[in-house]
Amino acid sequence: MVKSIEKNSLREIRESLMMSKAELSRRANISPLTITRIEEGNPCNIKTKRKILLALGFKITDKHKVFHIVESVLSKKP
């Protein structure tokens, strides 16, 4: 099974702005659980990325500052 892991700097940027997950989720209009999943490296869709960027005060063109290259890893099937 292939699992995608997205490298991102979301947690570091959010914490540098002294912003909680709850505050970011309110500003971006997404659930705190979604923030947690993204910070753990799970993929998210373009709309969610756009909401997060704008909630953090970034421009859409700054997406590379928060979201990086996607990696695929093989995971063992149980």
Biopython code that builds the backbone (N, CA, C, O; Angstrom):
import numpy as np
from Bio.PDB.StructureBuilder import StructureBuilder

atoms = [
    (1, "MET", "N", (0.838, -1.170, 0.000)),
    (1, "MET", "CA", (0.000, 0.000, 0.000)),
    (1, "MET", "C", (0.893, 1.247, 0.000)),
    (1, "MET", "O", (1.887, 1.294, 0.725)),
    (2, "VAL", "N", (0.554, 2.230, -0.788)),
    (2, "VAL", "CA", (1.310, 3.478, -0.870)),
    (2, "VAL", "C", (0.554, 4.553, -0.103)),
    (2, "VAL", "O", (-0.647, 4.742, -0.297)),
    (3, "LYS", "N", (1.265, 5.249, 0.763)),
    (3, "LYS", "CA", (0.669, 6.311, 1.559)),
    (3, "LYS", "C", (1.380, 7.616, 1.223)),
    (3, "LYS", "O", (2.609, 7.654, 1.154)),
    (4, "SER", "N", (0.618, 8.680, 1.014)),
    (4, "SER", "CA", (1.211, 9.979, 0.717)),
    (4, "SER", "C", (1.452, 10.747, 2.006)),
    (4, "SER", "O", (0.599, 10.778, 2.892)),
    (5, "ILE", "N", (2.609, 11.360, 2.100)),
    (5, "ILE", "CA", (2.927, 12.222, 3.221)),
    (5, "ILE", "C", (3.320, 13.570, 2.652)),
    (5, "ILE", "O", (4.232, 13.669, 1.832)),
    (6, "GLU", "N", (2.626, 14.605, 3.093)),
    (6, "GLU", "CA", (2.936, 15.951, 2.634)),
    (6, "GLU", "C", (3.812, 16.633, 3.664)),
    (6, "GLU", "O", (3.464, 16.711, 4.842)),
    (7, "LYS", "N", (4.932, 17.117, 3.217)),
    (7, "LYS", "CA", (5.804, 17.885, 4.086)),
    (7, "LYS", "C", (5.229, 19.296, 4.175)),
    (7, "LYS", "O", (4.887, 19.898, 3.157)),
    (8, "ASN", "N", (5.125, 19.817, 5.386)),
    (8, "ASN", "CA", (4.644, 21.181, 5.536)),
    (8, "ASN", "C", (5.239, 21.809, 6.789)),
    (8, "ASN", "O", (5.775, 21.122, 7.659)),
    (9, "SER", "N", (5.131, 23.113, 6.857)),
    (9, "SER", "CA", (5.656, 23.881, 7.987)),
    (9, "SER", "C", (4.514, 24.489, 8.788)),
    (9, "SER", "O", (4.704, 25.474, 9.502)),
    (10, "LEU", "N", (3.348, 23.913, 8.671)),
    (10, "LEU", "CA", (2.160, 24.501, 9.285)),
    (10, "LEU", "C", (2.319, 24.680, 10.791)),
    (10, "LEU", "O", (2.070, 25.767, 11.311)),
    (11, "ARG", "N", (2.726, 23.638, 11.491)),
    (11, "ARG", "CA", (2.848, 23.727, 12.954)),
    (11, "ARG", "C", (3.855, 24.812, 13.354)),
    (11, "ARG", "O", (3.578, 25.624, 14.236)),
    (12, "GLU", "N", (5.006, 24.819, 12.710)),
    (12, "GLU", "CA", (6.029, 25.797, 13.049)),
    (12, "GLU", "C", (5.549, 27.227, 12.802)),
    (12, "GLU", "O", (5.782, 28.116, 13.621)),
    (13, "ILE", "N", (4.885, 27.442, 11.682)),
    (13, "ILE", "CA", (4.387, 28.781, 11.356)),
    (13, "ILE", "C", (3.275, 29.186, 12.310)),
    (13, "ILE", "O", (3.260, 30.310, 12.811)),
    (14, "ARG", "N", (2.349, 28.274, 12.561)),
    (14, "ARG", "CA", (1.235, 28.565, 13.472)),
    (14, "ARG", "C", (1.765, 28.929, 14.854)),
    (14, "ARG", "O", (1.319, 29.907, 15.454)),
    (15, "GLU", "N", (2.712, 28.147, 15.359)),
    (15, "GLU", "CA", (3.262, 28.413, 16.685)),
    (15, "GLU", "C", (4.084, 29.697, 16.715)),
    (15, "GLU", "O", (4.085, 30.401, 17.725)),
    (16, "SER", "N", (4.785, 30.014, 15.623)),
    (16, "SER", "CA", (5.559, 31.259, 15.584)),
    (16, "SER", "C", (4.637, 32.483, 15.615)),
    (16, "SER", "O", (5.041, 33.562, 16.049)),
    (17, "LEU", "N", (3.403, 32.305, 15.151)),
    (17, "LEU", "CA", (2.406, 33.372, 15.192)),
    (17, "LEU", "C", (1.627, 33.373, 16.506)),
    (17, "LEU", "O", (0.704, 34.165, 16.695)),
    (18, "MET", "N", (2.025, 32.453, 17.429)),
    (18, "MET", "CA", (1.358, 32.300, 18.718)),
    (18, "MET", "C", (-0.145, 32.032, 18.536)),
    (18, "MET", "O", (-0.980, 32.578, 19.257)),
    (19, "MET", "N", (-0.460, 31.185, 17.564)),
    (19, "MET", "CA", (-1.842, 30.870, 17.232)),
    (19, "MET", "C", (-2.141, 29.418, 17.616)),
    (19, "MET", "O", (-1.370, 28.512, 17.296)),
    (20, "SER", "N", (-3.245, 29.211, 18.291)),
    (20, "SER", "CA", (-3.641, 27.852, 18.661)),
    (20, "SER", "C", (-4.303, 27.161, 17.471)),
    (20, "SER", "O", (-4.695, 27.805, 16.498)),
    (21, "LYS", "N", (-4.419, 25.846, 17.570)),
    (21, "LYS", "CA", (-5.134, 25.103, 16.531)),
    (21, "LYS", "C", (-6.576, 25.564, 16.463)),
    (21, "LYS", "O", (-7.145, 25.692, 15.379)),
    (22, "ALA", "N", (-7.170, 25.816, 17.630)),
    (22, "ALA", "CA", (-8.569, 26.258, 17.673)),
    (22, "ALA", "C", (-8.750, 27.593, 16.954)),
    (22, "ALA", "O", (-9.714, 27.775, 16.210)),
    (23, "GLU", "N", (-7.824, 28.523, 17.178)),
    (23, "GLU", "CA", (-7.923, 29.826, 16.524)),
    (23, "GLU", "C", (-7.746, 29.697, 15.015)),
    (23, "GLU", "O", (-8.497, 30.300, 14.249)),
    (24, "LEU", "N", (-6.762, 28.919, 14.587)),
    (24, "LEU", "CA", (-6.555, 28.718, 13.154)),
    (24, "LEU", "C", (-7.770, 28.048, 12.526)),
    (24, "LEU", "O", (-8.191, 28.425, 11.433)),
    (25, "SER", "N", (-8.331, 27.066, 13.203)),
    (25, "SER", "CA", (-9.490, 26.377, 12.636)),
    (25, "SER", "C", (-10.687, 27.324, 12.513)),
    (25, "SER", "O", (-11.448, 27.235, 11.550)),
    (26, "ARG", "N", (-10.857, 28.228, 13.484)),
    (26, "ARG", "CA", (-11.948, 29.223, 13.385)),
    (26, "ARG", "C", (-11.705, 30.170, 12.214)),
    (26, "ARG", "O", (-12.609, 30.432, 11.421)),
    (27, "ARG", "N", (-10.483, 30.679, 12.113)),
    (27, "ARG", "CA", (-10.166, 31.630, 11.037)),
    (27, "ARG", "C", (-10.283, 30.991, 9.652)),
    (27, "ARG", "O", (-10.723, 31.634, 8.699)),
    (28, "ALA", "N", (-9.883, 29.715, 9.551)),
    (28, "ALA", "CA", (-9.904, 29.026, 8.258)),
    (28, "ALA", "C", (-11.235, 28.323, 7.994)),
    (28, "ALA", "O", (-11.475, 27.840, 6.888)),
    (29, "ASN", "N", (-12.092, 28.266, 9.000)),
    (29, "ASN", "CA", (-13.388, 27.589, 8.876)),
    (29, "ASN", "C", (-13.216, 26.104, 8.533)),
    (29, "ASN", "O", (-13.898, 25.570, 7.659)),
    (30, "ILE", "N", (-12.296, 25.458, 9.238)),
    (30, "ILE", "CA", (-12.089, 24.015, 9.128)),
    (30, "ILE", "C", (-11.955, 23.456, 10.549)),
    (30, "ILE", "O", (-11.744, 24.218, 11.493)),
    (31, "SER", "N", (-12.075, 22.162, 10.704)),
    (31, "SER", "CA", (-12.054, 21.574, 12.044)),
    (31, "SER", "C", (-10.633, 21.507, 12.611)),
    (31, "SER", "O", (-9.663, 21.402, 11.861)),
    (32, "PRO", "N", (-10.519, 21.569, 13.951)),
    (32, "PRO", "CA", (-9.205, 21.406, 14.580)),
    (32, "PRO", "C", (-8.580, 20.044, 14.247)),
    (32, "PRO", "O", (-7.359, 19.929, 14.144)),
    (33, "LEU", "N", (-9.407, 19.031, 14.081)),
    (33, "LEU", "CA", (-8.903, 17.707, 13.720)),
    (33, "LEU", "C", (-8.224, 17.749, 12.347)),
    (33, "LEU", "O", (-7.211, 17.083, 12.135)),
    (34, "THR", "N", (-8.772, 18.516, 11.434)),
    (34, "THR", "CA", (-8.156, 18.669, 10.113)),
    (34, "THR", "C", (-6.784, 19.317, 10.244)),
    (34, "THR", "O", (-5.833, 18.898, 9.583)),
    (35, "ILE", "N", (-6.674, 20.335, 11.090)),
    (35, "ILE", "CA", (-5.381, 20.989, 11.331)),
    (35, "ILE", "C", (-4.377, 19.959, 11.855)),
    (35, "ILE", "O", (-3.243, 19.895, 11.382)),
    (36, "THR", "N", (-4.797, 19.160, 12.826)),
    (36, "THR", "CA", (-3.922, 18.131, 13.394)),
    (36, "THR", "C", (-3.457, 17.155, 12.327)),
    (36, "THR", "O", (-2.270, 16.836, 12.254)),
    (37, "ARG", "N", (-4.367, 16.685, 11.510)),
    (37, "ARG", "CA", (-4.013, 15.729, 10.457)),
    (37, "ARG", "C", (-3.014, 16.321, 9.469)),
    (37, "ARG", "O", (-2.065, 15.650, 9.064)),
    (38, "ILE", "N", (-3.225, 17.561, 9.088)),
    (38, "ILE", "CA", (-2.316, 18.210, 8.140)),
    (38, "ILE", "C", (-0.932, 18.388, 8.772)),
    (38, "ILE", "O", (0.087, 18.145, 8.126)),
    (39, "GLU", "N", (-0.905, 18.813, 10.034)),
    (39, "GLU", "CA", (0.376, 18.980, 10.723)),
    (39, "GLU", "C", (1.119, 17.656, 10.868)),
    (39, "GLU", "O", (2.347, 17.640, 10.944)),
    (40, "GLU", "N", (0.388, 16.554, 10.905)),
    (40, "GLU", "CA", (1.003, 15.225, 10.977)),
    (40, "GLU", "C", (1.496, 14.735, 9.618)),
    (40, "GLU", "O", (2.151, 13.696, 9.535)),
    (41, "GLY", "N", (1.186, 15.476, 8.553)),
    (41, "GLY", "CA", (1.680, 15.120, 7.229)),
    (41, "GLY", "C", (0.665, 14.458, 6.325)),
    (41, "GLY", "O", (1.015, 14.000, 5.237)),
    (42, "ASN", "N", (-0.593, 14.396, 6.752)),
    (42, "ASN", "CA", (-1.625, 13.834, 5.889)),
    (42, "ASN", "C", (-1.986, 14.837, 4.801)),
    (42, "ASN", "O", (-1.953, 16.045, 5.037)),
    (43, "PRO", "N", (-2.330, 14.350, 3.617)),
    (43, "PRO", "CA", (-2.665, 15.259, 2.517)),
    (43, "PRO", "C", (-4.001, 15.971, 2.745)),
    (43, "PRO", "O", (-4.866, 15.492, 3.479)),
    (44, "CYS", "N", (-4.138, 17.114, 2.101)),
    (44, "CYS", "CA", (-5.420, 17.833, 2.137)),
    (44, "CYS", "C", (-5.667, 18.421, 0.753)),
    (44, "CYS", "O", (-4.765, 18.494, -0.082)),
    (45, "ASN", "N", (-6.900, 18.836, 0.532)),
    (45, "ASN", "CA", (-7.242, 19.340, -0.797)),
    (45, "ASN", "C", (-6.855, 20.810, -0.969)),
    (45, "ASN", "O", (-6.492, 21.487, -0.007)),
    (46, "ILE", "N", (-6.937, 21.272, -2.170)),
    (46, "ILE", "CA", (-6.526, 22.636, -2.521)),
    (46, "ILE", "C", (-7.354, 23.688, -1.776)),
    (46, "ILE", "O", (-6.807, 24.694, -1.325)),
    (47, "LYS", "N", (-8.647, 23.470, -1.644)),
    (47, "LYS", "CA", (-9.502, 24.437, -0.945)),
    (47, "LYS", "C", (-9.050, 24.614, 0.501)),
    (47, "LYS", "O", (-9.001, 25.732, 1.016)),
    (48, "THR", "N", (-8.723, 23.508, 1.141)),
    (48, "THR", "CA", (-8.267, 23.559, 2.535)),
    (48, "THR", "C", (-6.945, 24.300, 2.633)),
    (48, "THR", "O", (-6.765, 25.120, 3.533)),
    (49, "LYS", "N", (-6.027, 24.031, 1.735)),
    (49, "LYS", "CA", (-4.748, 24.745, 1.722)),
    (49, "LYS", "C", (-4.969, 26.240, 1.551)),
    (49, "LYS", "O", (-4.333, 27.049, 2.226)),
    (50, "ARG", "N", (-5.863, 26.601, 0.655)),
    (50, "ARG", "CA", (-6.158, 28.018, 0.404)),
    (50, "ARG", "C", (-6.701, 28.683, 1.677)),
    (50, "ARG", "O", (-6.279, 29.783, 2.033)),
    (51, "LYS", "N", (-7.632, 28.015, 2.356)),
    (51, "LYS", "CA", (-8.212, 28.560, 3.585)),
    (51, "LYS", "C", (-7.145, 28.761, 4.658)),
    (51, "LYS", "O", (-7.135, 29.779, 5.351)),
    (52, "ILE", "N", (-6.251, 27.785, 4.791)),
    (52, "ILE", "CA", (-5.189, 27.867, 5.793)),
    (52, "ILE", "C", (-4.238, 29.013, 5.474)),
    (52, "ILE", "O", (-3.898, 29.797, 6.360)),
    (53, "LEU", "N", (-3.809, 29.121, 4.233)),
    (53, "LEU", "CA", (-2.896, 30.192, 3.837)),
    (53, "LEU", "C", (-3.478, 31.560, 4.164)),
    (53, "LEU", "O", (-2.803, 32.407, 4.750)),
    (54, "LEU", "N", (-4.732, 31.772, 3.785)),
    (54, "LEU", "CA", (-5.368, 33.065, 4.026)),
    (54, "LEU", "C", (-5.560, 33.321, 5.523)),
    (54, "LEU", "O", (-5.394, 34.452, 5.980)),
    (55, "ALA", "N", (-5.907, 32.286, 6.286)),
    (55, "ALA", "CA", (-6.091, 32.434, 7.732)),
    (55, "ALA", "C", (-4.780, 32.780, 8.438)),
    (55, "ALA", "O", (-4.789, 33.451, 9.470)),
    (56, "LEU", "N", (-3.657, 32.326, 7.886)),
    (56, "LEU", "CA", (-2.350, 32.631, 8.457)),
    (56, "LEU", "C", (-1.832, 33.998, 8.015)),
    (56, "LEU", "O", (-0.827, 34.482, 8.536)),
    (57, "GLY", "N", (-2.516, 34.618, 7.061)),
    (57, "GLY", "CA", (-2.101, 35.928, 6.576)),
    (57, "GLY", "C", (-1.170, 35.878, 5.377)),
    (57, "GLY", "O", (-0.559, 36.885, 5.018)),
    (58, "PHE", "N", (-1.057, 34.705, 4.753)),
    (58, "PHE", "CA", (-0.220, 34.551, 3.569)),
    (58, "PHE", "C", (-1.041, 34.805, 2.305)),
    (58, "PHE", "O", (-2.271, 34.754, 2.321)),
    (59, "LYS", "N", (-0.338, 35.077, 1.224)),
    (59, "LYS", "CA", (-0.975, 35.137, -0.091)),
    (59, "LYS", "C", (-0.956, 33.732, -0.670)),
    (59, "LYS", "O", (-0.142, 32.900, -0.267)),
    (60, "ILE", "N", (-1.846, 33.468, -1.611)),
    (60, "ILE", "CA", (-1.896, 32.152, -2.253)),
    (60, "ILE", "C", (-0.558, 31.830, -2.917)),
    (60, "ILE", "O", (-0.139, 30.673, -2.946)),
    (61, "THR", "N", (0.095, 32.835, -3.439)),
    (61, "THR", "CA", (1.386, 32.625, -4.110)),
    (61, "THR", "C", (2.501, 32.236, -3.137)),
    (61, "THR", "O", (3.582, 31.831, -3.563)),
    (62, "ASP", "N", (2.240, 32.356, -1.830)),
    (62, "ASP", "CA", (3.220, 31.963, -0.816)),
    (62, "ASP", "C", (3.046, 30.521, -0.365)),
    (62, "ASP", "O", (3.588, 30.127, 0.667)),
    (63, "LYS", "N", (2.305, 29.738, -1.116)),
    (63, "LYS", "CA", (1.990, 28.360, -0.696)),
    (63, "LYS", "C", (3.236, 27.524, -0.427)),
    (63, "LYS", "O", (3.211, 26.651, 0.440)),
    (64, "HIS", "N", (4.307, 27.770, -1.141)),
    (64, "HIS", "CA", (5.541, 27.002, -0.954)),
    (64, "HIS", "C", (6.178, 27.244, 0.415)),
    (64, "HIS", "O", (6.998, 26.440, 0.859)),
    (65, "LYS", "N", (5.816, 28.337, 1.090)),
    (65, "LYS", "CA", (6.351, 28.625, 2.416)),
    (65, "LYS", "C", (5.729, 27.723, 3.486)),
    (65, "LYS", "O", (6.326, 27.483, 4.536)),
    (66, "VAL", "N", (4.522, 27.231, 3.202)),
    (66, "VAL", "CA", (3.811, 26.397, 4.169)),
    (66, "VAL", "C", (3.755, 24.942, 3.723)),
    (66, "VAL", "O", (4.038, 24.036, 4.507)),
    (67, "PHE", "N", (3.390, 24.723, 2.466)),
    (67, "PHE", "CA", (3.212, 23.367, 1.947)),
    (67, "PHE", "C", (4.329, 23.026, 0.971)),
    (67, "PHE", "O", (4.654, 23.812, 0.081)),
    (68, "HIS", "N", (4.913, 21.845, 1.148)),
    (68, "HIS", "CA", (6.071, 21.446, 0.358)),
    (68, "HIS", "C", (5.747, 20.231, -0.514)),
    (68, "HIS", "O", (4.582, 19.897, -0.728)),
    (69, "ILE", "N", (6.773, 19.596, -0.998)),
    (69, "ILE", "CA", (6.653, 18.467, -1.915)),
    (69, "ILE", "C", (6.003, 17.258, -1.238)),
    (69, "ILE", "O", (6.244, 16.978, -0.064)),
    (70, "VAL", "N", (5.185, 16.561, -1.999)),
    (70, "VAL", "CA", (4.525, 15.343, -1.517)),
    (70, "VAL", "C", (5.454, 14.160, -1.707)),
    (70, "VAL", "O", (6.077, 14.013, -2.759)),
    (71, "GLU", "N", (5.546, 13.319, -0.695)),
    (71, "GLU", "CA", (6.332, 12.090, -0.788)),
    (71, "GLU", "C", (5.386, 10.907, -0.672)),
    (71, "GLU", "O", (4.385, 10.971, 0.042)),
    (72, "SER", "N", (5.702, 9.832, -1.371)),
    (72, "SER", "CA", (4.940, 8.592, -1.256)),
    (72, "SER", "C", (5.812, 7.561, -0.577)),
    (72, "SER", "O", (6.975, 7.378, -0.938)),
    (73, "VAL", "N", (5.250, 6.893, 0.401)),
    (73, "VAL", "CA", (5.989, 5.849, 1.111)),
    (73, "VAL", "C", (5.177, 4.573, 1.085)),
    (73, "VAL", "O", (3.947, 4.602, 1.057)),
    (74, "LEU", "N", (5.874, 3.461, 1.092)),
    (74, "LEU", "CA", (5.207, 2.183, 1.163)),
    (74, "LEU", "C", (4.948, 1.827, 2.606)),
    (74, "LEU", "O", (5.839, 1.931, 3.449)),
    (75, "SER", "N", (3.741, 1.413, 2.890)),
    (75, "SER", "CA", (3.440, 0.956, 4.238)),
    (75, "SER", "C", (3.018, -0.491, 4.187)),
    (75, "SER", "O", (2.425, -0.942, 3.207)),
    (76, "LYS", "N", (3.320, -1.207, 5.225)),
    (76, "LYS", "CA", (2.976, -2.632, 5.270)),
    (76, "LYS", "C", (1.494, -2.794, 5.546)),
    (76, "LYS", "O", (0.923, -2.113, 6.397)),
    (77, "LYS", "N", (0.901, -3.687, 4.827)),
    (77, "LYS", "CA", (-0.509, -3.976, 5.010)),
    (77, "LYS", "C", (-0.653, -4.953, 6.187)),
    (77, "LYS", "O", (0.053, -5.961, 6.224)),
    (78, "PRO", "N", (-1.537, -4.685, 7.136)),
    (78, "PRO", "CA", (-1.675, -5.577, 8.297)),
    (78, "PRO", "C", (-2.213, -6.934, 7.953)),
    (78, "PRO", "O", (-2.376, -7.775, 8.837)),
]
sb = StructureBuilder()
sb.init_structure("model")
sb.init_model(0)
sb.init_chain("A")
sb.init_seg("    ")
for serial, (resi, resn, name, xyz) in enumerate(atoms, 1):
    if name == "N":
        sb.init_residue(resn, " ", resi, " ")
    sb.init_atom(name, np.array(xyz, "f"), 0.0, 1.0, " ", f" {name:<3s}", serial, name[0])
structure = sb.get_structure()
